[in-house]
Each structure stands twice: as C-alpha cells, then as structure tokens.
Amino acid sequence: MGFGQYMAEELMRELGNRSREFYEFVMPALDMYEDGSDLVILIDLPGFSKQDISLRLLDNILSINAKRQVDKNLNTGSVYFRQRPIHINKKVPLPIKVTEEDQVLGSATYVDGVVTLRIPIPRYSTIPIS
C-alpha cells in the first residue's frame, strides 16, 4: 500500500470516528407531546437491545443511556466508515417537574427500535382565593 492510499484510509477512518461521535452527541431523535394526563416521549434507539437501555427521571431531567456491543470479529478487513453510535448519554429537559413526593412511576415499551415512555403529569392543587 502506498503512502497516499494509507493517508486516504486514515482520513476516512478519522471522519467515520468523528461522525459517530457527532451522532452520539445529537442522538437519539425524540418526540414529546401530551396525551390526556400523560407526557409521552418517543425515543428512537434502533440497534440497541432493550436490556442495554436505561431511563431515569429526576426533577425535570430525563436521562437516556444506551450502549451497544460491537462485535470486533465481524469485520476482519479494513473498516472504512463507522457512524452508528455505540454509546448514547443524553439529558433532556422536560416541560414538567417531578419531585420525590410525587412518587411518579412511568411506563416504557420498546418496539421496532422506538422507546415509548409515558409519564403521568403531576397535578397541582388550586388554591381558592377568599
């Protein structure tokens, strides 16, 4: 292999690493909306196993963590491009605040690479004015 070809392969490998890091930073894509008394969050995590995904809620911050195992034996030749994220660690501010007193339990399902998270919206008491 000549020096030019070696440099081109190194450049492509470095671009692949940088683009994977970019995708890990901006991903996962998500949608958030109210449905009755629930806040519904759809989180795109294709390629991650259900057992490798962790969701946590504290105050108004949703923490999304996911890590996929990379099979190093799968590619025995040169790797030219690697963009798919290996690790996701994202914190998303929510339009609601859940305190420890609320004892809110959400529910999540994972179907076809999409996590659907439903969080009951805490209700506030109205204060009568006399």
C-alpha positions as CSV (number, residue, x, y, z in Angstrom):
1,M,0.0,0.0,0.0
2,G,1.3,3.4,-1.0
3,F,1.6,6.4,1.3
4,G,-1.3,8.2,-0.5
5,Q,-3.7,5.2,-0.1
6,Y,-2.6,4.8,3.6
7,M,-3.4,8.5,4.2
8,A,-6.8,8.3,2.5
9,E,-7.8,5.3,4.6
10,E,-6.7,7.0,7.8
11,L,-8.6,10.1,6.8
12,M,-11.8,8.1,6.1
13,R,-11.4,6.2,9.4
14,E,-11.0,9.5,11.3
15,L,-14.0,11.0,9.5
16,G,-16.0,7.9,10.5
17,N,-15.0,8.3,14.1
18,R,-15.8,12.0,14.2
19,S,-19.2,11.5,12.6
20,R,-20.0,8.6,15.0
21,E,-19.1,11.0,17.9
22,F,-21.4,13.6,16.4
23,Y,-24.3,11.2,16.1
24,E,-23.7,10.1,19.7
25,F,-24.0,13.8,20.7
26,V,-27.2,14.6,18.8
27,M,-29.0,11.3,19.1
28,P,-31.4,10.0,19.9
29,A,-34.1,11.7,18.0
30,L,-37.2,12.1,20.1
31,D,-40.8,13.5,20.0
32,M,-42.6,14.7,23.1
33,Y,-46.3,15.5,23.5
34,E,-49.2,15.5,26.0
35,D,-51.8,12.8,25.7
36,G,-54.6,13.3,28.3
37,S,-52.9,13.2,31.7
38,D,-49.6,11.7,30.4
39,L,-46.5,13.2,28.9
40,V,-45.5,10.9,26.0
41,I,-41.9,10.7,24.8
42,L,-40.9,8.7,21.7
43,I,-37.2,7.9,21.6
44,D,-35.5,6.4,18.5
45,L,-32.9,3.9,19.6
46,P,-32.6,1.4,16.7
47,G,-30.0,-1.2,17.0
48,F,-29.9,-1.1,20.8
49,S,-31.1,-4.0,22.9
50,K,-33.9,-3.4,25.4
51,Q,-31.7,-4.6,28.2
52,D,-29.0,-2.1,27.3
53,I,-31.2,1.0,27.6
54,S,-31.6,2.9,30.8
55,L,-34.1,5.7,31.5
56,R,-34.0,7.9,34.7
57,L,-36.1,10.9,35.7
58,L,-35.0,13.5,38.3
59,D,-36.8,16.8,38.7
60,N,-37.4,17.8,35.1
61,I,-34.5,16.0,33.5
62,L,-34.8,12.7,31.7
63,S,-31.5,10.8,31.4
64,I,-31.2,8.4,28.4
65,N,-28.3,5.9,28.4
66,A,-27.8,3.1,25.9
67,K,-24.7,1.1,25.0
68,R,-24.4,-1.4,22.2
69,Q,-21.8,-4.1,22.0
70,V,-19.6,-4.0,18.9
71,D,-18.6,-7.4,17.5
72,K,-14.9,-6.9,16.7
73,N,-14.8,-10.2,14.9
74,L,-17.5,-9.2,12.5
75,N,-15.1,-7.1,10.4
76,T,-11.9,-8.9,9.6
77,G,-10.9,-6.5,6.9
78,S,-10.4,-2.7,6.8
79,V,-13.1,-0.6,8.4
80,Y,-13.8,2.4,6.1
81,F,-16.6,4.0,7.9
82,R,-18.2,3.6,11.3
83,Q,-21.0,6.1,12.1
84,R,-23.6,4.1,14.1
85,P,-23.4,5.3,17.7
86,I,-22.0,2.9,20.2
87,H,-23.0,4.8,23.4
88,I,-25.8,7.3,24.0
89,N,-25.8,9.5,27.1
90,K,-28.3,12.3,26.7
91,K,-30.1,14.5,29.2
92,V,-33.4,16.0,28.1
93,P,-35.3,18.8,29.9
94,L,-39.0,18.0,30.3
95,P,-41.8,20.5,30.4
96,I,-42.9,19.0,33.8
97,K,-41.1,18.7,37.1
98,V,-41.4,15.5,39.1
99,T,-40.4,15.7,42.8
100,E,-39.7,12.8,45.1
101,E,-43.1,13.4,46.8
102,D,-44.9,12.8,43.5
103,Q,-43.9,9.1,43.5
104,V,-44.5,9.1,39.8
105,L,-44.0,5.8,38.0
106,G,-43.8,6.0,34.3
107,S,-44.1,3.1,31.8
108,A,-41.9,2.4,28.8
109,T,-42.2,0.0,25.9
110,Y,-39.6,-0.9,23.3
111,V,-40.9,-1.9,19.8
112,D,-39.1,-1.8,16.5
113,G,-36.2,0.4,17.9
114,V,-38.5,3.0,19.4
115,V,-38.9,3.5,23.2
116,T,-42.4,4.9,24.1
117,L,-42.2,6.5,27.6
118,R,-45.4,7.6,29.3
119,I,-45.1,9.8,32.4
120,P,-48.1,10.9,34.4
121,I,-48.2,14.7,34.6
122,P,-48.3,15.7,38.2
123,R,-51.4,17.7,39.1
124,Y,-51.3,20.9,41.0
125,S,-53.9,21.8,43.6
126,T,-55.7,25.0,43.0
127,I,-55.7,27.5,45.9
128,P,-59.1,29.2,46.5
129,I,-59.0,32.9,46.9
130,S,-61.4,34.2,49.5
